[in-house]
Amino acid sequence: MRIPKPVNAALDWVDAHRPPLGVATALILAACAVLAAPHAVGIPVAAFLVGLALGGLAIHVRLTKRVRRARTEIDELLRQNGRLRHRNTILSSGVISREAQATQAFIAIPEDDAPLLVVDAGPQSTMQLPEIPEDVVPEPLPEGEEREASRRD
């Protein structure tokens, strides 16, 4: 026998939400049992139990959507974390680090306007800036001019 798609979807939904549906069914049955009590007590208690069942079911369905959304976001973050770990593992392997050493072996070409001093002209050499002479130290400004200069900046 063939089951229509909407009926199959409804049965799947009921199967996925079995515990809250069981609680709602129990509360509705309790509300029906309370109706046997005197009307002054039975009807308000029955209405309260039915409202509790329907409200709890509605909140459960609403929170299920939020939980599903949060789980998909967490799964995506875990996938990104795995990709980053894989990339870092590859980068820390010997293949990439040897290539990085090969690129570091190139000599840096200084700009024309800033003469740099080469220390130890090997493949891992470093460059140093020329030192500023001590006699070229700027004189401190008077108090009023300091404040005006800081306001302009």
C-alpha positions as a printed Julia matrix, in Angstrom:
153×3 Matrix{Float64}:
   0.0    0.0    0.0
   1.3    3.42  -0.93
   1.35   6.2    1.71
   0.77   9.77   0.47
   3.69  12.18   1.01
   1.85  14.54   3.43
   0.77  11.6    5.6
   4.31  10.21   5.58
   5.71  13.64   6.53
   3.2   13.92   9.4
   4.12  10.43  10.66
   7.82  11.32  10.49
   7.14  14.5   12.47
   5.18  12.55  15.11
   8.02  10.01  15.33
  10.6   12.81  15.78
   8.52  14.52  18.51
   7.27  11.44  20.38
   8.12  12.45  24.0
   6.44  15.89  23.98
   3.42  14.46  22.15
   3.15  11.76  24.83
   3.18  14.39  27.58
   0.57  16.49  25.76
  -1.64  13.43  25.26
  -1.35  12.54  28.96
  -2.31  16.08  29.98
  -5.33  16.08  27.66
  -6.46  12.72  29.06
  -6.06  14.1   32.57
  -8.18  17.11  31.54
 -10.91  14.74  30.3
 -10.8   12.87  33.62
 -11.06  16.11  35.6
 -14.28  16.98  33.74
 -15.99  14.31  35.86
 -15.49  16.55  38.91
 -18.05  19.26  39.77
 -18.23  21.94  37.08
 -16.97  24.72  39.35
 -13.63  22.92  39.74
 -13.49  20.57  36.74
 -13.84  23.03  33.87
 -11.15  25.52  34.99
  -8.68  22.72  35.84
  -9.41  20.96  32.53
  -8.91  24.21  30.62
  -5.64  24.8   32.48
  -4.37  21.3   31.63
  -5.3   21.62  27.95
  -3.61  25.03  27.77
  -0.52  23.61  29.47
  -0.39  20.76  26.96
  -0.82  22.98  23.89
   1.54  25.69  25.16
   4.25  23.17  26.04
   3.95  21.55  22.63
   4.12  24.92  20.86
   7.23  25.96  22.82
   8.87  22.6   22.11
   8.29  22.94  18.36
   9.59  26.54  18.39
  12.71  25.62  20.36
  13.33  22.63  18.09
  13.78  25.02  15.16
  16.28  27.1   17.15
  18.18  24.01  18.28
  18.35  22.74  14.69
  19.66  26.12  13.53
  22.27  26.19  16.33
  23.39  22.63  15.54
  23.89  23.43  11.86
  25.93  26.5   12.85
  28.03  24.4   15.25
  28.58  21.76  12.55
  29.76  24.44  10.13
  32.13  25.9   12.75
  33.53  22.43  13.44
  34.08  21.87   9.71
  35.91  25.21   9.46
  38.0   24.29  12.5
  38.9   20.96  10.87
  39.87  22.71   7.64
  42.05  25.18   9.57
  43.74  22.39  11.51
  44.41  20.51   8.28
  45.85  23.63   6.68
  48.06  24.3    9.71
  49.26  20.69   9.67
  50.17  21.02   6.0
  51.89  24.36   6.61
  53.93  22.96   9.48
  55.09  19.97   7.43
  58.57  19.98   5.94
  57.47  20.61   2.36
  56.06  24.07   2.97
  58.75  25.1    5.44
  61.52  24.24   2.93
  59.79  26.39   0.31
  59.51  29.2    2.85
  63.26  28.93   3.5
  63.91  29.14  -0.24
  61.91  32.35  -0.49
  63.74  33.83   2.51
  67.07  33.27   0.75
  66.41  36.12  -1.7
  68.34  39.28  -0.93
  66.22  42.27   0.04
  66.7   45.27  -2.24
  66.76  48.55  -0.28
  64.99  51.65  -1.52
  67.11  54.43  -3.05
  66.19  57.14  -0.54
  66.84  55.07   2.61
  70.35  53.56   2.66
  70.43  50.36   4.69
  73.44  48.57   6.1
  73.84  44.87   5.35
  75.08  42.81   8.27
  76.53  39.36   7.44
  75.75  39.03   3.72
  74.59  35.39   3.97
  71.26  34.01   2.72
  69.64  34.7    6.12
  71.1   38.21   6.41
  69.34  41.05   8.18
  69.25  44.73   7.41
  69.82  47.56   9.88
  68.85  51.21   9.64
  71.61  53.76  10.09
  71.76  55.21  13.6
  70.56  58.75  14.26
  73.34  61.01  15.56
  72.84  62.12  19.16
  73.36  65.81  18.37
  70.16  65.85  16.27
  67.75  65.55  19.23
  64.75  67.92  18.97
  64.38  70.54  21.68
  61.32  70.31  23.93
  58.47  72.74  23.26
  57.19  75.14  25.92
  54.0   74.04  27.71
  51.57  76.17  25.71
  52.95  75.02  22.36
  52.8   71.33  23.4
  49.11  71.6   24.09
  48.43  73.36  20.77
  50.48  70.77  18.86
  48.57  67.89  20.48
  45.23  69.53  19.64
  46.17  69.81  15.95
  46.87  66.09  15.7
